[in-house]
Amino acid sequence: MLPTTRSNRAWPELLSYATLAERRREARVKAAGAVELLVCDPAPQVITALLVDVSKSGFRALHQNSSLESGAEVRFRHEFAKGKARVIWSRVLPGVIESGFRILKA
């Protein structure tokens, strides 16, 4: 049995992550290199991000742009694919923002 004391709040987060990983429909492949994101709305801007991993229908990247919100659509280009994607989620980590993207059109 895992400890569930108040002083150790990391356990529920780790369990949630493990459960999420088991529900993934597609395998993820670790990746590295740049991914270029073109955001057109509200004003055109190019964001250079670092690719973390890829799957058949999406990818995960690290970047510094706090205005990139869930639901935003971007044009993307990286070593494995290019096309149109939607930001599905983002989380702020120390010094960087991590976002997950679903490919809409390759």
Sequence and secondary structure as in RCSB ss.txt:
>XXXX:A:sequence
MLPTTRSNRAWPELLSYATLAERRREARVKAAGAVELLVCDPAPQVITALLVDVSKSGFRALHQNSSLESGAEVR
FRHEFAKGKARVIWSRVLPGVIESGFRILKA
>XXXX:A:secstr
     TT THHHHHHHHHHHHHT SS  EE  SEEEEEE SSS EEEEEEEEEE SSEEEEEE  TT  TT EEE
EEETTEEEEEEEEEEEEETTEEEEEEEEEE 
